[in-house]
Amino acid sequence: MAKASAKKTARMEMRIPPSAKDYIRRAMAISGRSAAELAYEGAKRIVEEHERMVLTGRDREAFLEAVQSPAPPAERLVAALRRHEELRRK
């Protein structure tokens, strides 16, 4: 897990089908990791994949264009910023 010597202070139980239990046991035997480590690594990978944005082709080009040549701010945004600045000065 994050640190081998970290104290285990949380417990999580779950009900799973016998086939999933067999699969997890096989993964434990193959990898030498505990069920908790496998669960943590799997959850971490899912979160990292969710948080990572990969753009290809037209999407990448549109993103780079927007970053390099941003559109001017909308009038409502400018007005809101002015109101915010006025309120901060008070």
N, C-alpha and C positions, 0 to 999 in steps of 0.2 A: 504494500500500500504506500502511502506517502512516506512513511518512515517506519522501518522495521521495528524499531524499539519503542514506537509510540504506544501508549496505553490504550487498550481497547475499552472504551467507556460507553459505547452505544450498542444496542442490540436490535436486530431486525429479524423478524420471522415472516415466512410467507408459505402459502400453500401452493404447491405446483404439481402438475401431473407426474406420474411415475416416469414417463418417458423423458421429461425434462430433468428429473433428478438423475436418471441414468446418464444423460448427456453431460450434465454438470460433473458427475463423478468421473466420466471418461476424460473430460477436459482437465480436471484436477490431476489425474494420473499422468496424462501426457505432459502437462506443463509444470507440475510440481508446485503449483500455486493452490492456495486455499480457495474455498467457495467465495469467501468474503473478498479476497484479492481479485478473483475473476469478475465478481459483480462490480467492484469498484472500477477496474480497468475498462469493463464494458460501458459502464455509465459515463465514465470520464471521456471515452472515445465518442460516445453519442453527443455529449454536451459540446465537445470541441468541434465536431462536424457541424453541429447546429449553429455554432457561433462563428464559424469560418465562412467567409463569402468568397466563392470562386466565380469569376466572371469570364466568359469566353465570347469570342466573336463580336457581334454587334453590341452586346451588353457591355463588354469591356470598352469598346470604342466610345459608346455613349457616355459611360462613366468618366473616362479620361477627358473627353471633351467638356463635360460639365465642370470638372475640377479645374481644368486649364482655362476655360472661358465661362465663368459663372454668369448667370443671368443677373441683371440688376435687382435689388430687393424690391419687393412689392410695396406700394404706398402704405398699405395697412401695417406692414411690418415696420416701416420707417416711423409711422405715427405712434405705434406701440412703444418703440424704443425711446422716442422723445418723451412720451408720458412717463415711462419708467425713469428716465434721467431726471425729469422734473420732480417726481415723487422722492427720489433718492436725495435730492438737494434739500428737501424740506426737513 
